[in-house]
Amino acid sequence: MRKHIAFCFVIPIFIFFCLAAVLPAQAIEFAPPLFKDTSYAAKYVSQSISDPVSVEAGTTKEVVVKIKNIGTATWYSNGNNFVSAYTVNPNYHKSVFAGALWVGKDQPVKISGTAKPGQTAEIKIKLYAPAKTGDYKEYFYLAAENKTWIKSSYFYLKIKVVPAKSLAAGSQPAGDVAGNSGAGQQDEASQVNTEYQSNLLAFSARKVEAAGGQQVHFIVRYLNNGTVAWKNYLWQEAGSLAVGDLNIASVSKISIADQSWLSVNKIKTETRAVAPGEPLEIAFDFRAPAKKGEYTARFQLTANDHTLDGGTLELPVTVTADAPVGYQDPVFISNRTLINEPAIRVGLYKATDTVQVKSPTPYNVYSGGELKGILPAEELATLDYNGGIYTFKSSSMNFNSSSSIRLIPDDMSYYFILSNYDRELSWKGAKNFNAYRGVMEFVYSPKSDAPFVVDELPLDEYVAGIGETSNGAAMEYIKALLVAARTYAYYQMNNGVSADKRTFDVVATTADQLYLGYYSEVLMPRVVQAEQATYGYMVTYNDTPVITPYFGHSDGRTRSWTEVWGGTQKPWLQSVETPYDSDLSMFGHGVGMSCNDAAHRADKDAWTYEQILNYYYQGSQAEKIY
């Protein structure tokens, strides 16, 4: 049975039935909204920048607000009842600080991750300063989507917009930091290419409820908000996922594909002229995932073969019942069976001193296979290793063990912070990259004769945290780089030292790839967007993922594998011309993709990421592996 969703404009709608007085930490200056479900309650904790928040006109600045969940309901960042901030006083007003990365003009951001009762949530608000200088005050309340405003979650930001300063001469960093990978470290400015921008005007519904496998008819309408006319478009699935209490590991493959699609992820494409300022309406079908639970269906709009900023749609989907016995996902003609997303182990650093770790969310602490207890949110733990014995100490737990120590979260999107680990990069600004998603393991490495801190996480979470490009680079170049990076990592996982003889798959430095983790995602949201748009895609040659080196820039041509490293010829790694490198000298090993040349191909020649990859890795294809 097809499920029809009535078309509606993107206007937040909440229905409330009772009024409750609140007294939040910040004194409220207006009548509070209504609270329908008092199992949702909050307490303001802090903000990362004290009021007034100073920001230059025309620039952006991020403020992280922390609010504690003091209710009995768990807060989620996805699903039907995701928690986010809305503007208030008046409710749902359009903020002058809204920008491309806001959920809506009145809705800056969802919370980061999940916050169970007693945990503290982070609300990371990106302020886009208007041209007019002066003093502003913006008011916010948290809400559980489609359910209730959250009692006592009120907070405000005092913002001072000051005149913009001109960029000092020579402030753009030069050179290249990558070893094997060789990607350049461009300035992480907030400004992005304005040619390919879009704005979601309307869609059928804010959420979908359907039985497993049921067909859903849906409509979206986007505005060409850029400066270039769209000559064609592609609407595609972009990595849908399970959320909430549904264990993603229990789902072999999350599929929302419908038989009307062009392939397992490409939904619809059309040649159509859409001028700047004109809308584009797309009607399509998808199917609810087969297993009962909460999901987020992800879609991405591409025009002129460029991924559009603002073109991502995340749609909460509730599957009310498992699909009927015998139900099968639509089958597309392909020689490849998709695999489950693998986990990668990243060697962060050799621990020559004690390790201090904490997290804004609780972590389960294991020694070997034994659960030792739970490290509460924000509680600092110290880990040490001496003479074959591991030591764990915190205010709530102490133990010694001969087995490695693993800190495992309930959700792999959670992150831990290495409090006494300093990892600053001059060209990235005053940021310490010491936070990483997933599992932290403290384990002795026989090869190094020392303990290591290892980050174990899903492969695409790793890809999202790679810091080898600029947030402002051409989107197709970013996508090409991330597909190459994903492929390189996957190759190392499967073709490096055998799993039983290695402590980790890759290192976090440019000896493999520059992995900076969670704070890199915060700093470079367009890189995360590119990761989602290419989820699971890798470079293949003869249907097999291959090694994909890349580097900073050449002297006019790349080098073949044997020319640099000898050994057996790799046919996809041949010497090709790099005209945008013609006035430069070689920086890096010279094999594979020249990042400088590729970035210019995307920006100046409008090459797609598939064209870029096929050029530098001759005879290859970009294929979806998981």
HUHU-V688917 format. One record per residue. N is the residue number from 0. SS is DSSP state (hx for helix, st for strand, lp for the rest). NEAR is the number of other C-alpha atoms within 8 Angstrom. Layout:
n: <N,N>
ss: <SS,SS>
near: <NEAR,NEAR>
//
This chain:
n: <0,1,2,3,4,5,6,7,8,9,10,11,12,13,14,15,16,17,18,19,20,21,22,23,24,25,26,27,28,29,30,31,32,33,34,35,36,37,38,39,40,41,42,43,44,45,46,47,48,49,50,51,52,53,54,55,56,57,58,59,60,61,62,63,64,65,66,67,68,69,70,71,72,73,74,75,76,77,78,79,80,81,82,83,84,85,86,87,88,89,90,91,92,93,94,95,96,97,98,99,100,101,102,103,104,105,106,107,108,109,110,111,112,113,114,115,116,117,118,119,120,121,122,123,124,125,126,127,128,129,130,131,132,133,134,135,136,137,138,139,140,141,142,143,144,145,146,147,148,149,150,151,152,153,154,155,156,157,158,159,160,161,162,163,164,165,166,167,168,169,170,171,172,173,174,175,176,177,178,179,180,181,182,183,184,185,186,187,188,189,190,191,192,193,194,195,196,197,198,199,200,201,202,203,204,205,206,207,208,209,210,211,212,213,214,215,216,217,218,219,220,221,222,223,224,225,226,227,228,229,230,231,232,233,234,235,236,237,238,239,240,241,242,243,244,245,246,247,248,249,250,251,252,253,254,255,256,257,258,259,260,261,262,263,264,265,266,267,268,269,270,271,272,273,274,275,276,277,278,279,280,281,282,283,284,285,286,287,288,289,290,291,292,293,294,295,296,297,298,299,300,301,302,303,304,305,306,307,308,309,310,311,312,313,314,315,316,317,318,319,320,321,322,323,324,325,326,327,328,329,330,331,332,333,334,335,336,337,338,339,340,341,342,343,344,345,346,347,348,349,350,351,352,353,354,355,356,357,358,359,360,361,362,363,364,365,366,367,368,369,370,371,372,373,374,375,376,377,378,379,380,381,382,383,384,385,386,387,388,389,390,391,392,393,394,395,396,397,398,399,400,401,402,403,404,405,406,407,408,409,410,411,412,413,414,415,416,417,418,419,420,421,422,423,424,425,426,427,428,429,430,431,432,433,434,435,436,437,438,439,440,441,442,443,444,445,446,447,448,449,450,451,452,453,454,455,456,457,458,459,460,461,462,463,464,465,466,467,468,469,470,471,472,473,474,475,476,477,478,479,480,481,482,483,484,485,486,487,488,489,490,491,492,493,494,495,496,497,498,499,500,501,502,503,504,505,506,507,508,509,510,511,512,513,514,515,516,517,518,519,520,521,522,523,524,525,526,527,528,529,530,531,532,533,534,535,536,537,538,539,540,541,542,543,544,545,546,547,548,549,550,551,552,553,554,555,556,557,558,559,560,561,562,563,564,565,566,567,568,569,570,571,572,573,574,575,576,577,578,579,580,581,582,583,584,585,586,587,588,589,590,591,592,593,594,595,596,597,598,599,600,601,602,603,604,605,606,607,608,609,610,611,612,613,614,615,616,617,618,619,620,621,622,623,624,625>
ss: <lp,st,st,st,lp,lp,lp,st,st,lp,lp,lp,lp,lp,lp,lp,lp,lp,lp,lp,lp,lp,lp,lp,lp,lp,lp,lp,lp,lp,lp,lp,lp,lp,lp,lp,lp,lp,lp,lp,st,st,st,st,st,st,st,lp,lp,lp,lp,lp,st,st,st,st,lp,lp,lp,st,st,st,st,st,st,st,st,st,st,lp,lp,lp,lp,lp,st,lp,lp,lp,lp,lp,lp,lp,st,st,st,st,st,lp,lp,lp,lp,lp,lp,lp,lp,lp,lp,lp,lp,lp,lp,lp,lp,st,lp,lp,st,lp,lp,st,lp,lp,lp,lp,st,lp,lp,lp,lp,st,st,st,st,st,st,st,st,st,lp,lp,lp,lp,lp,st,st,st,st,st,st,st,st,st,st,st,lp,lp,lp,st,st,lp,st,lp,lp,lp,st,st,st,st,st,st,st,st,lp,lp,lp,lp,lp,lp,lp,lp,lp,lp,lp,lp,lp,st,lp,lp,lp,lp,lp,lp,lp,st,lp,lp,lp,lp,lp,lp,lp,lp,lp,lp,lp,lp,st,st,st,st,st,st,st,lp,lp,lp,st,st,st,st,lp,lp,lp,lp,st,st,st,st,st,st,st,st,st,st,lp,lp,lp,lp,lp,st,st,st,st,st,st,st,st,lp,lp,lp,st,st,st,lp,lp,lp,lp,hx,hx,hx,lp,lp,lp,lp,lp,lp,lp,lp,lp,lp,lp,lp,lp,lp,lp,st,st,st,st,st,st,st,st,st,lp,lp,lp,lp,st,st,st,st,st,st,st,st,st,lp,lp,lp,lp,lp,st,st,st,st,st,st,st,st,st,st,st,lp,lp,st,st,st,st,st,st,st,st,st,st,st,st,st,st,lp,lp,lp,lp,lp,lp,lp,lp,lp,lp,lp,lp,lp,lp,lp,lp,lp,lp,lp,lp,lp,lp,lp,st,st,st,st,st,st,st,st,lp,lp,lp,lp,st,st,st,st,lp,lp,lp,lp,st,st,st,st,st,lp,lp,st,st,st,st,st,st,lp,lp,lp,lp,lp,st,st,st,st,st,st,lp,lp,st,st,st,st,st,st,lp,lp,lp,st,st,st,st,lp,lp,lp,st,st,st,st,lp,lp,lp,lp,lp,lp,st,st,st,st,lp,lp,lp,lp,lp,st,lp,hx,hx,hx,lp,lp,lp,st,lp,lp,st,st,st,lp,st,st,st,st,st,st,st,lp,lp,lp,lp,st,st,st,st,st,st,st,st,st,hx,hx,hx,hx,hx,hx,lp,st,lp,lp,lp,lp,lp,lp,lp,lp,hx,hx,hx,hx,hx,hx,hx,hx,hx,hx,hx,hx,hx,hx,hx,hx,hx,hx,hx,hx,hx,lp,lp,lp,hx,hx,hx,lp,lp,lp,lp,st,st,lp,lp,lp,lp,lp,lp,lp,st,lp,lp,hx,hx,hx,hx,hx,hx,lp,hx,hx,hx,hx,hx,hx,hx,hx,hx,lp,lp,lp,st,st,st,st,st,lp,lp,st,st,lp,lp,lp,lp,st,st,lp,st,lp,lp,lp,st,lp,st,lp,hx,hx,hx,hx,hx,lp,lp,lp,lp,lp,lp,lp,lp,lp,lp,lp,st,lp,hx,hx,hx,lp,lp,lp,lp,lp,st,lp,lp,lp,st,lp,st,st,hx,hx,hx,hx,hx,hx,hx,hx,hx,hx,lp,lp,lp,lp,hx,hx,hx,hx,hx,hx,hx,hx,lp,lp,lp,lp,st,st,st,st,lp,lp>
near: <4,7,9,7,10,6,9,8,8,8,4,5,5,8,8,8,7,7,8,6,5,7,8,11,8,9,6,9,4,5,5,7,7,11,14,12,9,9,7,14,13,13,12,14,9,7,9,7,7,6,7,8,10,8,12,12,13,9,11,11,8,8,11,11,12,12,14,12,17,11,11,8,8,9,11,13,12,12,15,11,10,12,14,15,14,13,16,10,7,6,8,10,10,8,9,7,8,13,9,6,7,11,9,7,11,12,12,15,11,11,14,9,9,12,13,9,10,9,13,12,14,10,14,11,10,12,11,12,13,10,6,6,10,7,8,8,8,10,11,11,13,12,12,13,11,9,11,15,14,15,11,12,13,13,9,9,10,11,13,12,15,10,7,8,5,4,5,5,5,5,6,7,9,6,6,10,9,16,12,13,14,17,13,14,13,10,9,10,8,8,6,8,8,7,7,15,13,13,10,11,10,11,14,12,9,8,9,10,8,13,13,16,13,12,12,13,12,12,11,12,12,13,13,17,10,12,9,8,10,13,10,12,14,13,12,11,13,12,11,13,10,12,12,9,6,9,8,8,5,6,8,6,6,9,10,10,11,11,7,6,11,8,7,7,10,12,13,10,9,7,7,8,8,11,9,12,8,8,9,9,8,7,8,9,10,11,13,15,11,12,10,13,11,15,15,14,14,13,13,13,12,12,13,8,11,11,14,12,10,10,14,11,8,8,11,14,15,14,17,10,10,11,12,7,4,4,8,4,8,7,5,7,4,5,4,5,6,7,7,7,9,6,8,12,11,12,15,10,9,9,10,6,5,9,12,12,12,13,12,11,13,12,13,13,13,13,12,8,5,6,8,8,8,8,13,8,12,9,10,9,12,12,12,10,10,6,4,6,10,14,12,12,10,11,8,5,9,9,7,8,9,7,8,12,12,12,11,11,12,7,7,11,8,12,13,13,10,11,9,7,8,7,7,9,9,6,8,9,6,7,8,8,12,13,11,12,14,16,12,12,13,12,11,9,11,6,4,6,7,10,13,14,13,14,14,12,13,12,11,11,10,12,12,11,14,12,9,12,10,13,13,11,11,10,11,12,15,12,14,12,9,12,13,14,12,13,15,12,10,9,12,11,10,6,7,8,6,7,6,4,6,9,8,10,13,12,13,14,8,13,10,11,16,12,12,13,15,12,13,12,12,7,8,11,9,10,13,11,9,13,13,9,12,11,11,10,13,13,15,12,11,5,5,6,11,10,8,12,11,15,20,14,15,16,12,12,12,16,13,12,12,10,7,10,6,8,5,5,7,9,7,10,13,14,9,9,7,13,8,9,14,10,7,9,8,9,11,12,10,15,15,15,14,16,14,11,12,11,11,10,11,16,10,6,7,9,11,11,11,9,8,14,16,12,9,13,13,11,9,12,10,12,8,9,10,9>
//
